[in-house]
Amino acid sequence: MPTIKDVARLANVSIATVSYVLNNSGLVSEATRARVLAAVEELGYRPSIIARSLKGKHTHMLGFVLSPFARQPQDPFFNEFLSALADTAASFDYHVAVTTTADLSSERKTYEDMVRDRRVDGFIVADTRPDDERLAYLVTAGFPFVAFGRPANELDFPYVDVDGRAGVKRAVQHLIDLGHRRIGLIELSPALVCRMHRRQGYETALQENGLPLQPELIAVGGLTEKDGYLAMSGLLDLARPPTAVIAGNDLMAVGAMNAIRDRGLAVPDDVAIIGFDDIPLASYVRPTLSTLRQDFYGIGERLVRMLMALLRGEEITEPQKILEPTLIIRESSGGALTKG
């Protein structure tokens, strides 16, 4: 029996493109649509029971599954992001069903169960991973979804992402312009695709300024204040600690600042710090935190609008959108403060 992969191979398109055609999403050109339908006819392919059952049945619910290892509900990211999802969905007379999973081993089954039982019309997926079973399953099933984050492979689906490479490159350049030459990096969890992009920005900035890449200045972090504290403690134990550090997110930056203070040192006089996200806390810690701002509310709003267009069979004008983060200079980096 022919599969959706066979159709994609014969039509020389991605599996996602076949899914868009079968679901009449409007994401593909008429020429591509015709090629896919010709392949369907030639192979005698019939969509799965999931795809057939979706036609004409609407739950008016969008799904968001909390990852068991990525950002946690106490992360300020969720306040803005989930508010944006709920507010924007409500404007379309939809609601957002937030679901949790116990661990990674049961995560895919959560998606499979929700698709099989038709509990939602589509998903918003966040924090994409290098080997992401969620994305692979949803693409293969032909189930509508959008993602906050790019894929690490050839999977094709609508997403919004922030250009971590450009952002971190800009932050490193800011520190170099202030005179820093030993600049550390506290990385995000290796399980996140965005970690790779931010590392690339760090390395590119060093290379363009003729500075060597020093592996001992790169610390494995995670997502929490504790992760930042432990990573910064390790950097401070070096014979020659960094004079400046970029953290993968603001929570780790705050943890790093606490570790610096606990050593009797000062931010930014002894070690300058820059975070990533611009959570509300960044403006209230002392010293105030320099950071790269992501518009979480705007991203959530854009994702829901993209998903609703997908569900309605409308064209998504920018199905894969990369946004530029804004470098916000506050006290922790020791540079000129950003106005406004």
C-alpha positions in Angstrom: 0.0 0.0 0.0 1.5 3.4 -1.0 2.4 5.8 1.8 2.6 9.6 2.0 6.4 9.2 1.7 5.9 7.4 -1.7 3.8 10.3 -2.9 6.4 12.9 -1.8 9.2 11.0 -3.5 7.4 10.6 -6.8 6.3 14.3 -6.8 9.8 15.4 -5.7 8.4 17.4 -2.7 8.5 17.2 1.1 6.1 15.1 3.1 4.7 18.3 4.6 4.0 19.6 1.1 1.9 16.5 0.3 0.1 17.0 3.6 -0.7 20.6 2.7 -2.1 19.6 -0.7 -4.2 16.8 0.8 -5.6 19.2 3.5 -6.1 22.0 0.9 -4.1 24.4 3.0 -3.1 26.9 0.3 0.5 26.8 1.3 1.7 25.5 -2.1 1.6 26.7 -5.7 -0.9 25.4 -8.2 1.9 23.7 -10.2 3.1 21.9 -7.1 -0.4 21.0 -6.1 -1.1 19.5 -9.6 2.2 17.5 -9.4 1.2 16.1 -6.0 -2.3 15.2 -7.0 -0.9 13.5 -10.1 1.4 11.4 -7.9 -1.5 10.5 -5.6 -3.5 9.4 -8.6 -0.7 7.4 -10.2 0.1 5.5 -6.9 -3.5 5.1 -5.9 -2.7 6.7 -2.5 -5.5 7.1 0.0 -5.1 9.5 3.0 -5.0 8.0 6.5 -8.1 7.8 8.7 -6.7 10.7 10.6 -6.6 13.0 7.6 -10.1 11.9 6.4 -11.6 12.4 9.9 -10.3 16.0 10.1 -12.4 17.2 7.2 -15.5 19.0 8.4 -14.9 18.3 12.1 -13.8 21.1 14.2 -13.1 21.2 18.0 -12.3 24.9 18.1 -9.4 23.9 20.3 -5.7 24.4 19.6 -3.2 22.2 21.5 -0.1 23.2 23.4 1.9 20.4 25.1 4.3 21.4 27.8 7.7 19.7 27.3 8.8 17.6 30.2 12.4 19.0 30.0 12.4 22.4 28.2 11.0 25.6 29.5 8.9 25.2 32.7 5.7 26.9 33.6 7.5 29.1 36.1 9.7 30.5 33.3 8.4 34.1 32.6 8.4 33.0 28.9 5.1 31.2 29.5 3.3 34.2 30.9 3.6 36.3 27.7 3.6 33.4 25.3 0.6 31.5 26.6 -1.3 34.8 27.1 -0.7 35.6 23.4 -1.9 32.1 22.4 -5.1 32.4 24.4 -5.9 36.0 23.5 -5.3 35.4 19.8 -7.1 32.1 19.7 -10.1 33.8 21.4 -10.3 36.4 18.6 -11.0 33.4 16.3 -13.5 31.9 18.7 -11.0 29.2 19.6 -9.5 28.1 22.9 -6.0 26.7 23.8 -5.8 23.3 25.5 -2.6 23.1 27.5 -1.5 19.6 28.3 1.4 18.1 30.2 3.4 14.9 29.8 5.1 13.0 32.5 8.4 12.3 30.6 9.9 12.2 27.2 9.0 8.5 26.7 5.3 9.4 26.9 5.4 12.7 25.0 4.9 11.3 21.5 2.0 9.2 22.7 0.4 12.4 24.1 0.4 13.9 20.6 -0.8 10.6 19.0 -3.7 10.3 21.5 -4.8 13.9 21.0 -4.7 13.5 17.2 -6.5 10.1 17.2 -9.2 11.4 19.5 -9.5 14.6 17.6 -9.2 16.7 20.8 -7.7 19.7 18.9 -7.7 21.1 15.4 -4.0 21.9 15.4 -0.9 22.3 17.6 1.5 25.1 18.5 4.9 23.4 19.2 7.7 25.2 21.1 11.4 24.7 21.7 12.3 22.6 18.7 15.0 19.9 19.1 17.7 18.4 17.0 15.9 15.0 16.7 12.3 16.0 17.3 9.8 13.1 17.3 6.9 15.6 17.8 7.6 17.3 14.5 8.3 14.1 12.6 5.1 12.6 13.8 2.9 15.6 13.0 4.4 16.1 9.6 4.0 12.4 8.7 0.4 12.3 10.1 -0.4 15.4 8.0 -1.8 17.1 11.1 -1.9 20.9 11.2 0.7 22.6 13.4 3.1 25.5 13.6 6.3 25.8 15.7 8.2 28.3 17.6 11.7 27.3 16.4 13.3 25.9 13.3 13.9 22.3 12.4 17.4 20.8 12.5 16.8 18.7 9.5 14.8 18.7 6.2 11.4 18.7 7.8 9.2 21.4 6.2 6.5 23.2 8.3 5.4 26.7 9.2 7.4 28.3 12.0 8.5 31.5 13.6 12.0 31.7 15.1 14.4 34.3 16.5 17.8 34.8 14.9 19.9 33.7 17.8 23.0 33.7 15.7 22.7 37.4 14.7 21.7 38.3 18.2 24.6 36.7 20.1 27.0 37.9 17.4 25.8 41.5 18.1 26.1 41.0 21.9 29.6 39.6 21.6 30.6 42.6 19.4 29.2 44.9 22.0 31.5 43.4 24.7 34.5 43.4 22.4 33.9 47.1 21.7 34.0 47.7 25.4 37.4 46.1 25.5 36.7 42.5 26.6 38.8 39.8 25.0 38.0 36.8 27.3 34.3 36.3 26.7 32.5 33.3 28.1 29.3 31.6 26.9 26.9 29.7 29.1 24.9 27.6 26.7 21.3 26.5 26.7 20.4 22.8 27.0 21.9 20.7 24.1 18.4 19.4 23.5 17.4 22.7 21.9 18.0 23.7 18.3 18.4 27.3 19.1 21.5 26.5 21.2 23.4 25.7 18.0 22.5 29.0 16.3 23.6 31.0 19.4 26.9 29.2 19.5 27.4 30.0 15.8 26.9 33.7 16.6 29.4 33.6 19.4 32.1 31.8 17.3 31.5 34.1 14.3 32.0 37.3 16.4 35.2 36.0 17.8 36.5 35.0 14.4 35.6 38.3 12.8 37.5 40.1 15.5 40.6 37.9 15.3 40.0 36.4 18.7 40.7 32.7 19.3 37.9 30.3 20.3 38.8 29.1 23.8 36.7 26.0 24.7 37.3 26.4 28.4 35.2 29.6 28.2 32.2 27.7 27.0 30.1 26.2 29.8 27.2 23.7 29.5 24.2 25.3 31.0 20.5 24.6 30.8 17.5 26.9 31.4 17.3 27.8 35.1 18.9 30.1 37.6 20.6 27.1 39.2 22.1 26.1 35.8 23.5 29.6 35.4 24.9 29.7 38.9 26.7 26.4 38.5 28.1 27.2 35.1 29.3 30.6 36.2 31.0 29.0 39.2 32.9 26.7 36.9 34.0 29.6 34.8 35.2 31.6 37.9 37.3 28.6 38.9 39.4 28.9 35.8 43.0 30.2 36.3 42.0 33.1 34.0 38.2 33.6 34.3 36.3 35.5 31.6 35.8 39.2 32.0 32.4 39.0 30.3 29.8 36.2 29.8 26.8 35.8 27.6 24.1 33.5 29.1 21.7 31.5 26.9 18.7 33.0 28.7 17.9 35.6 31.3 17.3 33.1 34.1 20.8 31.7 33.7 22.2 35.2 33.5 20.6 36.0 36.9 22.0 32.8 38.4 25.5 33.8 37.0 25.2 37.2 38.6 24.5 35.6 41.9 27.5 33.3 41.6 29.7 36.4 40.8 28.4 38.2 43.9 29.0 35.1 46.1 32.6 35.2 45.1 32.9 38.8 46.4 33.1 40.1 42.8 30.9 42.8 41.1 28.9 43.0 38.0 30.0 44.6 35.6 33.2 45.8 37.2 34.7 42.3 37.5 32.5 40.4 35.1 30.0 41.8 32.6 26.9 39.8 31.9 24.4 39.7 29.0 21.3 37.5 28.9 18.8 36.5 26.3 14.9 37.0 26.3 14.3 40.2 28.2 12.0 38.8 30.8 10.3 41.3 33.1 12.8 40.5 35.9 15.7 41.8 33.7 14.6 45.4 34.4 14.4 44.9 38.2 17.5 42.9 39.2 20.4 45.0 40.4 22.4 45.7 38.4 19.8 45.7 35.6 20.4 43.1 33.0 21.6 43.7 29.5 19.9 41.2 27.2 18.6 40.3 23.8 14.9 40.9 23.6 12.4 38.4 22.1 8.8 39.6 21.7 7.2 36.5 23.1 3.7 37.9 22.9 4.1 39.0 19.3 5.6 35.6 18.4 2.6 33.7 20.1 0.2 36.0 18.3 1.9 35.4 14.9 1.9 31.6 15.4 -1.8 31.4 16.2 -2.6 33.5 13.1 -0.5 31.2 11.0 -2.2 28.1 12.4 -5.6 29.6 11.8 -4.7 30.4 8.2 -3.5 26.8 7.8 -6.8 25.5 9.2 -8.9 27.7 7.0 -7.0 26.8 3.8 -5.7 30.3 3.4 -2.2 31.2 2.2 0.4 32.0 4.8 2.4 34.9 3.4 5.5 34.1 5.4 5.3 30.4 6.5 8.9 30.4 7.8 9.7 33.7 9.6 13.0 34.6 11.3 12.8 37.6 13.6 15.7 39.8 14.7 16.2 40.1 18.5 16.9 43.5 19.9 20.1 44.2 22.0 19.0 46.0 25.2 22.0 47.5 27.0 21.5 48.0 30.7 23.9 48.1 33.7 25.2 44.6 33.7 27.3 44.9 30.6 28.9 48.3 31.6 28.1 50.0 28.3 26.0 52.9 27.3 22.4 52.3 28.3 19.8 51.8 25.6 17.4 54.7 25.4 13.6 54.2 25.6 
